[in-house]
Structure formats: structure tokens, C-alpha cells
């Protein structure tokens, strides 16, 4: 077979990626489009036509040197960072070399523009009429426009399952041996809490899906039955329908069949389950009640789990972080500051609901509402030892009211960083300050105190609830603790280390006590011991406060206390502006120091 000679407009092997033929075809297509003026131009053809117009002088030149000079880089083109400059320069260089009689190689073309963009176009015919060329150009432009539109249109692609927006795969279910797959509701692929764990409820993921399908079917039947009964006149004394009577008889028969006495095998099964799993699994519930009532309980569990899942997906609870973000406390919703060691099944929810009177913590608003309807507490347990206006203080013994004091410590840890006491509350007394209204005595703050302190600490832990901060209640709690020390005829001091807010509050209180004492002091010599005995403040705290106020100086071998009148005048102005609203009245205290433990 004779070897065909390669021409300027054809390819020897029939391929479509020849650089030389491709660039030449661009030039010819742009020239025909410019002559006709009616053919649609794609963006690539438009760039080539513009480059052909800019280099028309080089194409008219008969000298190869002139053509080579015109191919050289243009300073204006280098200054313009348009993306069409590189392909236009390459096409112009190729066309100039071909028309001037010179043939350039692939390496020479890459040397002119090493980053020349390749255009994947079909090779045109070397001969034919203008009509065929026009049809070919129109078809080519249409194909390129369709490819370009398809590149930006992703509607044909299938939508991905966007699990990453609703699930964090680093989270795990706390149930031992659970792989976090399945859900108690049967409607989700994964779970991260005990409330949605099928394994914890002694079920499998397939069983949960089957129960979900059964519940959906029963719901549809119930809705159909209600639609059929819509035409009935609803009265209270109307007799039940035939379907309602059958359902009632069925429920009665199911409850009658239950065997309330467990046999030996069942007892051994329950005991073995409890010993092997402990509290990590739900107890076996079969034969404890009728199958009908057990199924009602399972439906309630699934519904509660579904509500929690909706709250988690909405961002209102954050399961898996073991950090309670917010608490609902009375009419307030409080953002927490620190971690508190609540039980894991509560801490993983991220949001707790608390009774503001008994401090019991719950999982949902529904449980809290039902609890508040039954809770009889309207104030803290213990003895009310102080009352003035709507402010009261209750003395709660940690030994007599252990659960309340433990809940109070867990609540306080959400807002205190240095607190370490949670469960060992028996050696402590808790003094709880409340503000009363027509609904009850609301918790304002508290401080705890050891029953027998070797170092005479009058405060072990002190807290003002965030909604009552910056209102003077912190100083009232501190003043009340020193009032108790005065009644006991002791000198008190808070237990160290103090938190940041605690240190600020105590420094402010000590400053007010010293300035009040110096304002009323009329003598020439003052004693730190006398100040301590009269105010019940530890001498170490008095000296540190005087040093911070720059009122303690060392001169000629003696320590001098400077009575700075400017600080006293500022204190008077603040006291006048503050008034006597948030102060402790010693006459309102009705308390006898406890004896022993």
C-alpha cells in the first residue's frame, strides 16, 4: 500500500489531536466565519478571530523575517493578563509560518508558547463546498455549546446522601458492644444516645424497623377508622361502635392472659441478664405486664427517642459531647460555663431541664411539666433562719437532705471551675438564699460550710446564679457568712483556692468593710487585731486588702496604716447611690450555732 503524503489540511493517521492541523483548522474556521458574518461563534472561535485581525499585517507580509518578527511577543499583550492571549499568539504564529511558506515543527511551536492550550475539535474536510463547511461549523459550534452547558449543569447527577451534615461519625453510642447502627424508632441509620440504642433496649435494628412498620400500619388503620366515624354525631353518651367494642374486648382478653407469677426459668433468665449486663442494658420487661401494655410502653419510648432525634438534628441538643450546653431553670434558660459530672445519659443530651425548687434534673420539657404538676416543694428543705422582705436564707443539712445537696453541688459545678465536692455532702451545711414571690422561693445563690472546720473556714463553696449576678446578691451571701461567724464569736475566712469571680467579690467586700471601719474610726492608733475582732475578717485578708489599696506603708521600722480620704469619699458616694436595698440586717437572723455534727 503506497504511503500517503501528509498535507497541511489532513492527518496521516486520521487522529483528532494533531497540534498542527488543529491550530490551522481554527484559523480557517475563523476566516470563514468573518467572511460570512452569520455563523455563531463560540468563545474559542471568537478569540481566534480577534487574534487573526490583530495579526493581519503579519499575514500580508511576504517576508519570512517580517512574519517571524510579527510573531514575537507584544509588550501590550504581556501587560494584559487576558486568558485569550496565549492561544491567540500560538494560532497567529502557526498561520504566519504556514502562509509564508515555512513549516514549523512541534518543538518550535511549543517554544513559541510552551503553555499553549489544546482544543479538541474534529478535523474538517480538505475539500468541499461552502454549504458543507457552513453545516460543519454550525454543528461544531452546537456541540461545543452543549458540552460547555453540560459541564456547568449538575442536575443530571444523582444526589448524594448528605450524612456529614447531620451525623458526626466520631461520636459513638455509650452502650458497651454497640456499633451505633440502627435506631429505636426504626427510621434512622445511626444513633449516638442510650435513648435511641436498640441494643440497650434488648432489641436489634431489624426488629426496630419491623416494629416501626407495624406502628405505621396501625396508625393508618386508626386514621381510616376516624374518617369513617366522622359523620357520626359526637356526644358523650353515644354507645361505642362495633369496631371500638371489638378492640375493647381484645385489650381485655390480652390483659387477662398475663401470668403475673414468674416461673423458675424466667427468674434465672432475669437474674443472669442483670448480672451479665448490670445497668448497661435495660432490664427484661417480658411478663412484668401484659403484652398490650408493654407495646404501649415501647411506643412511648420510640416517640420520645424520635423527639430527641429531631431536637439533635435541629441543633438544640448536642449528643456525644458529654458537655451540658444549656439548662432550663424555672423561667430562665442558662448557658453553662464548665463541665459537671452528671450521669452520662443526661450529660450527652447537651440540654437539661431542672425543677427550680427540688433541683431534680430531667431529659425533656414534657417530663419537667409533668413533674411540676406533682412537685409539692416551693422552697429549699431545712430551716429558714433569715427573712427580710422577700429575701430568705435556709439552712440545709447535707446529712438530712443528701439528694438535694448533691443536686445543688452538681448545679454549682456548671458555673464554678474550682469546685471538687459533688457527692460527699454529709459533713457540710448549706445556706441557700432565695427570693420569694407568689409562686415560691426561687434559688438566688448559696454557700456551703464545714460543720467542724479546723482552719475556721466560714465558706467552702459560694455561688450566685448567673441570672442574679451583678445585683448585689454575692456581697449579701458573703456578708451573711461573716454574720454567722460573728454570732459564733469566731474569725472566718473563705476556703482557698478562690475562683476568679470569687476573688473579685471577696476583695470588693473586704474593701467596703475596711473603708466603713476607717470612716467611723476616730482614734489615732489602729490595730489589725481589733479590726479583725470587730468585723470577723481574718487578719491575713485585712493586710492583703490594705496592701492592694496602698494604705499600708513601712516607715522608720514601723508599719503605718494610711487613712486615704479620697477612697473613703468615693466609697461614701457609692453607698449613697446604692442605697440600703441589698444589705443583710443582723436583727432578722434567727439562728443558734449547731453543736457537734
PyMOL commands that set and color helices and strands:
alter all, ss='L'
color gray80, all
select helices_A, chain A and resi 19-36+43-54+56-60+64-71+75-79+84-99+106-112+130-152+163-165+194-196+205-228+242-256+264-280+291-313+344-347+365-374+402-413+466-468+473-488+500-520+528-535+539-548+565-578+586-588
alter helices_A, ss='H'
color red, helices_A
select strands_A, chain A and resi 326-329+332-335+351-354+361-362+383-388+391-397+428-437+440-450+457-459+461-464+493-494+552-555+558-561
alter strands_A, ss='S'
color yellow, strands_A
deselect
rebuild
show_as cartoon
